[in-house]
Amino acid sequence: MVMESSPPPFIVFRNPKANAASIERVDVYQLALDFTAKIELILRKVEARFHLKDRLDRNATGIAIHVGQAANDLAPSGRRRSYRLAHALAVDCSTILDIIARRTDVDRNVVDLAQKLVAQLLSKLEHLRNQSV
């Protein structure tokens, strides 16, 4: 199955001083959107309990939403809060992916790709939530 190319995001990352941090925030937003697409593939292929799939879908979507909210927040404390919430949701997604991989007869490669994306997200969100961006 070939994924179609995604349209460019509509979120504009506001920053009075354009710098490397603003580029990093755009990158983490794009990564969050890619993660939601990967989760969509997993949800279609995996036979798991509804509550796990639903929570995974909601949390993956929540990551992108909180990163998008941080894009429009000029206050560093507001951005850190949004990144902290996105980080917590990413941890939940990683845990749910582990549970699904152990409970079901799933293609481990599909889950591994999603785990790699969430690991990248966790690393970037950890950095962003700890700095004054």
C-alpha atoms as a printed R data frame, in Angstrom:
    type eleno elety resid chain resno       x       y      z
1   ATOM     1    CA   MET     A     1   0.000   0.000  0.000
2   ATOM     2    CA   VAL     A     2   1.497   3.315 -1.093
3   ATOM     3    CA   MET     A     3   0.706   6.340  1.014
4   ATOM     4    CA   GLU     A     4  -0.220   9.481 -0.830
5   ATOM     5    CA   SER     A     5   1.905  12.526 -0.178
6   ATOM     6    CA   SER     A     6   0.508  14.689  2.570
7   ATOM     7    CA   PRO     A     7  -0.640  18.230  1.992
8   ATOM     8    CA   PRO     A     8   1.484  20.882  3.672
9   ATOM     9    CA   PRO     A     9   0.390  21.671  7.225
10  ATOM    10    CA   PHE     A    10  -1.753  24.734  7.783
11  ATOM    11    CA   ILE     A    11  -0.314  25.515 11.212
12  ATOM    12    CA   VAL     A    12   1.956  28.538 11.202
13  ATOM    13    CA   PHE     A    13   4.539  28.531 13.964
14  ATOM    14    CA   ARG     A    14   4.550  31.994 15.415
15  ATOM    15    CA   ASN     A    15   7.858  33.170 16.715
16  ATOM    16    CA   PRO     A    16   8.940  36.782 17.100
17  ATOM    17    CA   LYS     A    17  12.551  35.664 16.605
18  ATOM    18    CA   ALA     A    18  12.914  33.103 13.827
19  ATOM    19    CA   ASN     A    19  15.694  30.743 14.844
20  ATOM    20    CA   ALA     A    20  16.682  27.081 15.002
21  ATOM    21    CA   ALA     A    21  14.083  26.432 17.741
22  ATOM    22    CA   SER     A    22  11.251  27.461 15.420
23  ATOM    23    CA   ILE     A    23  12.538  25.073 12.746
24  ATOM    24    CA   GLU     A    24  12.718  22.318 15.360
25  ATOM    25    CA   ARG     A    25   9.085  22.955 16.328
26  ATOM    26    CA   VAL     A    26   7.981  22.642 12.704
27  ATOM    27    CA   ASP     A    27   9.914  19.361 12.474
28  ATOM    28    CA   VAL     A    28   8.263  17.926 15.577
29  ATOM    29    CA   TYR     A    29   4.843  18.943 14.274
30  ATOM    30    CA   GLN     A    30   5.493  17.187 10.956
31  ATOM    31    CA   LEU     A    31   6.718  14.128 12.864
32  ATOM    32    CA   ALA     A    32   3.534  14.149 14.972
33  ATOM    33    CA   LEU     A    33   1.433  14.234 11.795
34  ATOM    34    CA   ASP     A    34   3.461  11.351 10.338
35  ATOM    35    CA   PHE     A    35   2.897   9.413 13.550
36  ATOM    36    CA   THR     A    36  -0.880   9.828 13.300
37  ATOM    37    CA   ALA     A    37  -0.731   8.432  9.738
38  ATOM    38    CA   LYS     A    38   1.299   5.427 10.901
39  ATOM    39    CA   ILE     A    39  -1.163   4.810 13.737
40  ATOM    40    CA   GLU     A    40  -4.018   4.863 11.220
41  ATOM    41    CA   LEU     A    41  -2.336   2.006  9.344
42  ATOM    42    CA   ILE     A    42  -1.904   0.041 12.565
43  ATOM    43    CA   LEU     A    43  -5.521   0.566 13.556
44  ATOM    44    CA   ARG     A    44  -6.672  -0.848 10.220
45  ATOM    45    CA   LYS     A    45  -4.445  -3.931 10.434
46  ATOM    46    CA   VAL     A    46  -4.581  -4.853 14.105
47  ATOM    47    CA   GLU     A    47  -7.175  -6.999 15.792
48  ATOM    48    CA   ALA     A    48  -7.152  -5.525 19.284
49  ATOM    49    CA   ARG     A    49  -9.707  -4.532 21.839
50  ATOM    50    CA   PHE     A    50 -11.602  -1.405 20.898
51  ATOM    51    CA   HIS     A    51 -10.552   0.530 24.001
52  ATOM    52    CA   LEU     A    52  -6.856   0.081 23.161
53  ATOM    53    CA   LYS     A    53  -7.290   1.140 19.558
54  ATOM    54    CA   ASP     A    54  -9.474   4.067 20.544
55  ATOM    55    CA   ARG     A    55  -7.035   5.282 23.175
56  ATOM    56    CA   LEU     A    56  -4.111   4.920 20.766
57  ATOM    57    CA   ASP     A    57  -5.971   6.932 18.137
58  ATOM    58    CA   ARG     A    58  -7.008   9.655 20.613
59  ATOM    59    CA   ASN     A    59  -3.518   9.951 22.106
60  ATOM    60    CA   ALA     A    60  -1.738  10.047 18.751
61  ATOM    61    CA   THR     A    61  -4.134  12.746 17.602
62  ATOM    62    CA   GLY     A    62  -3.637  14.585 20.896
63  ATOM    63    CA   ILE     A    63   0.120  14.747 20.334
64  ATOM    64    CA   ALA     A    64  -0.361  16.621 17.057
65  ATOM    65    CA   ILE     A    65  -3.021  18.848 18.619
66  ATOM    66    CA   HIS     A    66  -0.818  19.890 21.547
67  ATOM    67    CA   VAL     A    67   2.187  20.530 19.309
68  ATOM    68    CA   GLY     A    68  -0.086  22.614 17.079
69  ATOM    69    CA   GLN     A    69  -1.322  24.553 20.113
70  ATOM    70    CA   ALA     A    70   2.270  25.272 21.080
71  ATOM    71    CA   ALA     A    71   2.767  26.768 17.627
72  ATOM    72    CA   ASN     A    72   0.343  29.564 18.391
73  ATOM    73    CA   ASP     A    73   1.459  30.261 21.957
74  ATOM    74    CA   LEU     A    74   3.929  33.114 22.297
75  ATOM    75    CA   ALA     A    75   4.479  32.517 26.021
76  ATOM    76    CA   PRO     A    76   7.339  30.087 26.728
77  ATOM    77    CA   SER     A    77   5.459  28.647 29.716
78  ATOM    78    CA   GLY     A    78   2.421  27.899 27.528
79  ATOM    79    CA   ARG     A    79   4.573  26.186 24.912
80  ATOM    80    CA   ARG     A    80   6.332  24.099 27.576
81  ATOM    81    CA   ARG     A    81   2.951  23.038 28.983
82  ATOM    82    CA   SER     A    82   1.724  21.961 25.538
83  ATOM    83    CA   TYR     A    83   4.935  20.027 24.878
84  ATOM    84    CA   ARG     A    84   4.707  18.397 28.321
85  ATOM    85    CA   LEU     A    85   1.161  17.219 27.555
86  ATOM    86    CA   ALA     A    86   2.220  15.963 24.112
87  ATOM    87    CA   HIS     A    87   5.133  14.104 25.706
88  ATOM    88    CA   ALA     A    88   2.816  12.377 28.194
89  ATOM    89    CA   LEU     A    89   0.537  11.278 25.351
90  ATOM    90    CA   ALA     A    90   3.530   9.948 23.398
91  ATOM    91    CA   VAL     A    91   4.555   7.835 26.401
92  ATOM    92    CA   ASP     A    92   1.016   6.433 26.524
93  ATOM    93    CA   CYS     A    93   1.144   5.622 22.796
94  ATOM    94    CA   SER     A    94   4.433   3.801 23.212
95  ATOM    95    CA   THR     A    95   3.010   1.724 26.034
96  ATOM    96    CA   ILE     A    96  -0.153   0.885 24.094
97  ATOM    97    CA   LEU     A    97   1.929  -0.186 21.099
98  ATOM    98    CA   ASP     A    98   3.867  -2.543 23.385
99  ATOM    99    CA   ILE     A    99   0.620  -3.985 24.732
100 ATOM   100    CA   ILE     A   100  -0.836  -4.486 21.260
101 ATOM   101    CA   ALA     A   101   2.348  -6.152 20.030
102 ATOM   102    CA   ARG     A   102   2.227  -8.664 22.873
103 ATOM   103    CA   ARG     A   103  -1.506  -9.326 22.843
104 ATOM   104    CA   THR     A   104  -2.188  -9.804 19.169
105 ATOM   105    CA   ASP     A   105  -0.835 -11.609 16.176
106 ATOM   106    CA   VAL     A   106   0.406  -8.451 14.531
107 ATOM   107    CA   ASP     A   107   3.140  -7.751 12.010
108 ATOM   108    CA   ARG     A   108   5.916  -6.644 14.348
109 ATOM   109    CA   ASN     A   109   7.510  -4.533 11.574
110 ATOM   110    CA   VAL     A   110   4.469  -2.257 11.471
111 ATOM   111    CA   VAL     A   111   4.570  -1.741 15.223
112 ATOM   112    CA   ASP     A   112   8.359  -1.264 15.178
113 ATOM   113    CA   LEU     A   113   8.046   1.561 12.654
114 ATOM   114    CA   ALA     A   114   5.488   3.296 14.849
115 ATOM   115    CA   GLN     A   115   7.713   2.757 17.907
116 ATOM   116    CA   LYS     A   116  10.639   4.383 16.081
117 ATOM   117    CA   LEU     A   117   8.498   7.405 15.253
118 ATOM   118    CA   VAL     A   118   7.234   7.724 18.815
119 ATOM   119    CA   ALA     A   119  10.807   7.397 20.126
120 ATOM   120    CA   GLN     A   120  11.832  10.306 17.890
121 ATOM   121    CA   LEU     A   121   8.830  12.284 19.094
122 ATOM   122    CA   LEU     A   122   9.674  11.598 22.733
123 ATOM   123    CA   SER     A   123  13.249  12.757 22.239
124 ATOM   124    CA   LYS     A   124  12.256  15.973 20.472
125 ATOM   125    CA   LEU     A   125   9.400  16.736 22.871
126 ATOM   126    CA   GLU     A   126  11.664  16.130 25.869
127 ATOM   127    CA   HIS     A   127  14.072  18.687 24.478
128 ATOM   128    CA   LEU     A   128  11.353  21.225 23.659
129 ATOM   129    CA   ARG     A   129   9.550  20.941 26.995
130 ATOM   130    CA   ASN     A   130  12.771  21.493 28.928
131 ATOM   131    CA   GLN     A   131  13.906  24.579 27.099
132 ATOM   132    CA   SER     A   132  12.433  28.018 26.972
133 ATOM   133    CA   VAL     A   133  11.398  28.104 23.325
